[in-house]
């Protein structure tokens, strides 16, 4: 069982105890209580500890709690939670899809979506505590239910002033009123596109197409909803041609004056235990061997995939990577045109930094060309 852990048993990962459970919140509370009371934890079920002989597993039991009452009493939380202005919130749990690269839990007993009434109540509570943004942590907002327009109207009717972001599948948004989505406070959607090659999408079991992606992205961007897109390089079947199609897809959004901004993240494929493509049948089908970040299949290996990722990263000029530390308030003040120029400039400088040193004055000069200034004193402030 050691190979199911990313940290090998021969190393010291700095983790005292693993909770092996689909819903281990109550176990975690029990463990913390025991630590606090200086009591032993060996008898707690569904746990693993690193010992001299590898990982030691405690008794396994089916401890799934199908309770869906996971709402948070926001009024009782300390003020520090709200200082950043961005609050995580959960509108659903689980995912009903079965992408071949994903090892997320698929136990349908844990798949549920909160009611609109519950979400509205939580958002009002966060709003009253001074929150400004909500980041929905769902794998797919409310499991991709077909009532997103109705949810948006409810947010508007209830005068929810929070801005919000969420992961959602492109197919969910295909028939959504994106102007209504923006009016309801949605400022960004995260989209796991993975590839813009139809055969790779089929191999991944994404149940999507490049045409769907293009249609949905253009709708969102025209409505002023920012799109953060995620791509995987090297999945079985990947070739230089399929990578080129992904690059051309991203470039197809160049030189358009959209109200929304496009950003992206790129990852090399990882062969992860418990994912469908890790299973023997898929390995045989694709000639796939290896583990985690070192692998090869009939058309590419992990080193070639990283090279293709770097080439794609370097070839893009008018959009940039996702930076989760960006200040949303500043972006709102400067507007989409300035934001797009800023992100393109930052990406250009990042690429230059990968190939050589950058002078501080050149960095400052580059940003001065795109960021608004006010009066002669702006030079001193910068």
HUQUI-V298324 format. One record per backbone hydrogen bond with DSSP energy under -1.0 kcal/mol. NH is the residue of the N-H (numbers start at 1). CO is the residue of the C=O. E is the energy in kcal/mol with one decimal. If there is no record, write none. Layout:
# HUQUI-V298324
nh: {NH | NH}
co: {CO | CO}
e: {E | E}
This chain:
# HUQUI-V298324
nh: {4 | 5 | 11 | 18 | 20 | 28 | 29 | 30 | 31 | 32 | 33 | 34 | 35 | 36 | 37 | 38 | 39 | 44 | 46 | 48 | 49 | 51 | 54 | 56 | 58 | 63 | 70 | 74 | 76 | 77 | 81 | 82 | 87 | 89 | 93 | 100 | 102 | 110 | 111 | 112 | 114 | 119 | 120 | 121 | 122 | 123 | 124 | 125 | 126 | 127 | 128 | 129 | 130 | 131 | 132 | 133 | 134 | 135 | 136 | 137 | 141 | 143 | 144 | 145 | 151 | 152 | 153 | 154 | 155 | 156 | 157 | 158 | 159 | 160 | 163 | 164 | 165 | 166 | 168 | 176 | 178 | 181 | 182 | 183 | 184 | 185 | 186 | 187 | 188 | 189 | 190 | 191 | 193 | 194 | 195 | 201 | 202 | 203 | 204 | 205 | 206 | 213 | 214 | 215 | 216 | 217 | 218 | 219 | 220 | 221 | 222 | 223 | 224 | 225 | 226 | 227 | 228 | 229 | 230 | 231 | 232 | 233 | 238 | 243 | 244 | 245 | 246 | 247 | 248 | 249 | 250 | 251 | 252 | 253 | 254 | 258 | 260 | 263 | 264 | 265 | 267 | 269 | 271 | 272 | 275 | 277 | 278 | 279 | 283 | 284 | 285 | 286 | 288 | 289 | 291 | 292 | 294 | 296 | 297 | 298 | 302 | 305 | 306 | 307 | 308 | 309 | 310 | 311 | 312 | 313 | 314 | 315 | 316 | 322 | 326 | 331 | 332 | 333 | 334 | 335 | 339 | 340 | 341 | 342 | 343 | 344 | 345 | 346 | 347 | 348 | 349 | 350 | 351 | 352 | 353 | 354 | 356 | 363 | 364 | 365 | 366 | 367 | 368 | 369 | 371 | 378 | 381 | 382}
co: {1 | 2 | 8 | 48 | 46 | 24 | 25 | 26 | 27 | 28 | 29 | 30 | 31 | 32 | 33 | 35 | 34 | 41 | 59 | 18 | 56 | 54 | 51 | 49 | 47 | 61 | 68 | 72 | 73 | 74 | 78 | 79 | 133 | 135 | 112 | 204 | 99 | 107 | 108 | 93 | 91 | 115 | 116 | 117 | 118 | 119 | 120 | 121 | 122 | 123 | 124 | 125 | 127 | 126 | 85 | 85 | 163 | 87 | 165 | 89 | 167 | 140 | 141 | 142 | 147 | 148 | 149 | 150 | 151 | 152 | 153 | 154 | 156 | 155 | 132 | 185 | 134 | 188 | 190 | 173 | 176 | 177 | 178 | 179 | 180 | 182 | 181 | 164 | 164 | 226 | 166 | 228 | 191 | 230 | 193 | 197 | 198 | 199 | 200 | 202 | 201 | 209 | 210 | 211 | 212 | 213 | 214 | 215 | 216 | 217 | 218 | 219 | 221 | 220 | 187 | 261 | 189 | 263 | 191 | 265 | 194 | 267 | 235 | 239 | 240 | 241 | 242 | 243 | 244 | 245 | 246 | 247 | 248 | 250 | 251 | 256 | 221 | 227 | 320 | 229 | 231 | 233 | 292 | 270 | 272 | 100 | 275 | 276 | 279 | 280 | 281 | 282 | 283 | 296 | 294 | 271 | 291 | 289 | 300 | 286 | 295 | 301 | 302 | 303 | 304 | 305 | 306 | 307 | 308 | 309 | 310 | 311 | 312 | 264 | 323 | 327 | 328 | 329 | 330 | 331 | 335 | 336 | 337 | 338 | 339 | 340 | 341 | 342 | 343 | 344 | 345 | 346 | 347 | 348 | 349 | 350 | 352 | 359 | 360 | 361 | 362 | 363 | 364 | 365 | 367 | 375 | 377 | 378}
e: {-1.9 | -1.8 | -1.8 | -3.0 | -3.1 | -2.5 | -2.2 | -2.3 | -2.8 | -2.5 | -2.3 | -2.2 | -2.5 | -2.4 | -2.1 | -1.1 | -3.1 | -1.4 | -2.9 | -2.0 | -2.1 | -3.4 | -1.6 | -3.2 | -2.5 | -1.1 | -1.9 | -1.6 | -1.5 | -1.1 | -1.4 | -1.5 | -2.4 | -2.0 | -2.8 | -2.9 | -1.4 | -2.1 | -1.4 | -1.5 | -2.9 | -2.0 | -2.7 | -2.2 | -2.2 | -2.6 | -2.4 | -1.9 | -2.4 | -2.5 | -2.3 | -1.2 | -1.4 | -2.4 | -2.2 | -2.9 | -2.3 | -2.8 | -2.7 | -2.4 | -2.5 | -2.9 | -2.0 | -1.5 | -2.3 | -2.4 | -2.2 | -1.9 | -2.2 | -2.2 | -2.9 | -2.4 | -1.4 | -2.5 | -2.4 | -2.5 | -2.2 | -1.3 | -2.1 | -1.2 | -1.1 | -2.1 | -2.1 | -2.2 | -1.9 | -1.7 | -1.9 | -2.3 | -1.1 | -2.4 | -2.6 | -3.0 | -1.6 | -3.4 | -1.9 | -2.3 | -1.9 | -2.7 | -2.3 | -1.1 | -2.4 | -2.2 | -2.7 | -2.3 | -2.5 | -2.7 | -2.1 | -1.6 | -2.4 | -2.8 | -2.2 | -1.4 | -1.1 | -2.6 | -2.3 | -2.5 | -2.5 | -2.6 | -2.4 | -2.4 | -2.3 | -2.6 | -2.5 | -2.1 | -2.2 | -1.8 | -1.5 | -2.4 | -2.8 | -2.0 | -2.2 | -2.6 | -1.3 | -1.5 | -2.3 | -1.6 | -2.2 | -2.6 | -1.4 | -2.2 | -2.2 | -3.0 | -2.6 | -1.2 | -1.7 | -2.6 | -1.6 | -1.2 | -2.3 | -2.5 | -2.0 | -2.1 | -2.6 | -2.6 | -2.8 | -2.4 | -2.2 | -2.1 | -2.8 | -2.2 | -2.6 | -2.2 | -1.9 | -1.9 | -2.5 | -2.3 | -2.3 | -2.3 | -2.2 | -2.8 | -2.3 | -1.6 | -1.1 | -1.7 | -1.6 | -1.8 | -2.1 | -1.7 | -2.2 | -1.7 | -2.1 | -2.7 | -1.8 | -2.7 | -2.8 | -2.1 | -2.3 | -2.7 | -2.1 | -2.2 | -2.4 | -2.2 | -2.3 | -2.0 | -2.2 | -1.1 | -1.1 | -1.9 | -2.5 | -2.7 | -2.4 | -2.1 | -2.1 | -1.2 | -2.3 | -1.4 | -1.9 | -2.1}
